[in-house]
């Protein structure tokens, strides 16, 4: 039976280090949120949910054909985004959590990681480069209760640390795919870069 894998795109952060809503900022002419939405391999997924505090991101998610979930309490931290996503996708056999500030992440890498997960579906699978884990990460359903118990700004890392023996890494094609944008300087440093 085909595994039903869902995707939660987490786009709720306050971007305190960046200073304002970074999702509308552009890298090489394309906004970070569009880059994140375009990196989702829809053909490999059962459902996609985009969780955000921003109405314009929710509207954009709908235009892509995804479910938009309004996060009314971004101040509760990333754990609340995770809970909202799991509650929406609880019928899925596994959920891939993606962040929205990795603008060089390639759809084909994510697609190949999902295939790798299907071949290792008893494990948590994280994208990595040179053995260093980053995002996205796929969690089998058995971990949903633990993920739902997270609080404040504790994310999936907290669960992974409790189950290192259940983690497998999928290597990205290029190290910059795991680069995230936390500051305006990060964005400037990646301009004119594509992978």
C-alpha positions in Angstrom: 0.0 0.0 0.0 1.3 3.4 -1.0 2.4 5.5 2.0 0.5 8.7 2.5 3.1 11.4 3.2 2.0 14.9 4.2 4.0 18.1 4.1 3.9 21.0 6.6 5.6 24.2 5.4 6.3 26.2 8.5 6.0 29.9 7.7 5.0 31.4 11.0 8.1 32.8 12.5 8.5 36.4 13.6 11.9 36.7 12.0 13.3 38.7 14.9 16.8 38.5 13.7 15.8 39.6 10.2 13.8 42.6 11.5 10.6 42.1 9.4 8.7 39.6 7.4 11.5 38.0 5.4 9.2 35.7 3.4 8.4 38.5 0.9 12.1 39.3 0.4 13.5 38.3 -2.9 16.5 36.2 -3.7 17.5 36.7 -7.4 14.0 38.1 -8.1 11.9 35.4 -6.5 10.5 35.7 -2.9 11.5 33.3 -0.2 7.9 32.1 0.2 7.6 31.4 -3.5 10.9 29.5 -3.5 9.7 27.4 -0.6 6.4 26.6 -2.2 8.1 25.7 -5.5 10.4 23.3 -3.7 7.5 21.1 -2.6 7.2 18.0 -4.8 3.4 17.8 -4.9 3.4 14.6 -7.0 5.1 12.7 -4.1 2.7 14.0 -1.4 -0.8 13.1 -0.2 -1.5 16.6 1.3 0.3 19.9 1.8 -0.4 22.3 4.6 1.1 25.8 5.0 1.1 27.2 8.5 1.6 31.0 8.8 0.6 34.0 10.7 0.6 36.0 7.5 -2.7 36.3 5.5 -0.8 36.9 2.3 1.1 33.6 2.8 -2.2 31.7 3.4 -3.7 33.3 0.3 -0.6 32.2 -1.7 -0.8 28.7 -0.3 -4.4 28.5 -1.6 -3.3 29.6 -5.1 -0.8 26.7 -5.1 -3.7 24.4 -4.2 -2.4 23.8 -0.7 -4.3 24.0 2.6 -3.5 27.2 4.5 -3.7 27.3 8.3 -3.7 30.6 10.1 -1.4 30.6 13.1 -3.0 33.1 15.5 -0.4 32.5 18.2 3.1 32.7 16.5 4.3 33.9 19.9 3.8 30.3 21.2 6.9 29.3 19.2 7.6 26.7 16.6 6.0 23.9 18.6 2.6 25.5 18.0 3.2 25.6 14.2 4.1 21.9 14.4 0.9 21.0 16.4 -1.3 22.9 13.9 0.3 21.0 11.0 0.0 17.6 12.6 -3.6 18.2 13.6 -4.4 19.0 9.9 -2.4 16.0 8.5 -3.0 13.4 11.2 -4.4 10.9 8.7 -1.0 10.8 7.0 1.4 7.9 7.6 4.3 10.4 7.9 4.8 14.2 7.8 7.7 16.1 6.2 8.4 19.4 7.9 9.9 22.1 5.7 11.0 25.6 6.7 10.3 28.5 4.5 13.7 30.3 4.6 15.9 27.8 2.7 15.7 29.5 -0.7 18.2 27.3 -2.5 16.5 24.0 -1.6 15.7 22.1 -4.8 12.5 20.3 -5.5 14.4 17.3 -7.0 16.4 16.9 -3.8 13.2 16.9 -1.7 11.6 14.4 -4.1 14.6 12.1 -3.8 14.6 12.4 0.0 10.9 11.4 0.0 11.7 8.3 -2.1 14.6 7.5 0.4 12.0 7.8 3.2 9.7 5.4 1.5 12.5 2.9 1.4 13.3 3.5 5.1 9.8 4.3 6.5 10.5 3.0 10.0 13.0 5.8 10.4 13.0 9.6 10.8 14.8 11.0 7.7 16.6 14.3 7.6 18.3 16.1 4.8 22.0 16.6 5.4 25.3 17.6 3.9 28.6 16.0 4.9 26.8 14.3 7.8 25.4 17.6 9.2 21.6 17.4 9.5 19.3 20.2 8.4 15.8 20.5 7.0 13.5 19.1 5.8 12.8 16.1 8.1 10.2 13.4 7.7 8.7 11.8 10.8 6.6 8.6 10.8 3.2 8.7 12.5 4.4 7.0 15.7 6.3 10.3 16.5 3.2 12.6 16.2 2.3 12.3 20.0 5.9 13.3 21.0 5.9 16.2 18.4 2.6 17.4 19.7 3.9 17.6 23.3 6.7 20.0 22.3 6.5 23.5 23.8 7.6 27.0 23.0 10.5 27.1 20.5 11.4 23.4 20.8 11.1 21.8 17.4 11.7 18.4 15.8 15.4 18.4 17.0 14.2 17.7 20.5 12.4 14.5 19.4 15.3 13.5 17.1 17.8 13.8 20.0 15.7 11.3 22.0 15.8 8.8 19.1 19.2 9.1 17.4 19.1 5.4 16.7 16.0 5.9 14.5 17.5 8.7 12.3 18.7 8.2 8.7 20.3 11.1 6.7 19.7 11.9 3.1 22.5 13.9 1.5 21.6 17.0 -0.4 23.3 17.6 -3.8 24.8 20.9 -2.8 25.7 22.4 0.6 23.9 25.7 -0.1 20.5 23.8 -0.3 20.6 23.8 3.5 21.5 27.5 3.8 18.8 29.4 5.7 18.1 33.1 5.9 18.2 34.5 9.4 19.5 38.0 8.8 19.6 40.5 6.0 23.3 39.8 5.6 22.5 36.1 5.0 20.1 37.1 2.2 22.7 39.5 0.7 25.4 36.8 0.8 23.3 34.3 -1.2 22.3 36.8 -3.9 23.5 35.7 -7.4 23.8 32.1 -6.0 21.8 29.2 -7.5 22.4 25.5 -7.1 
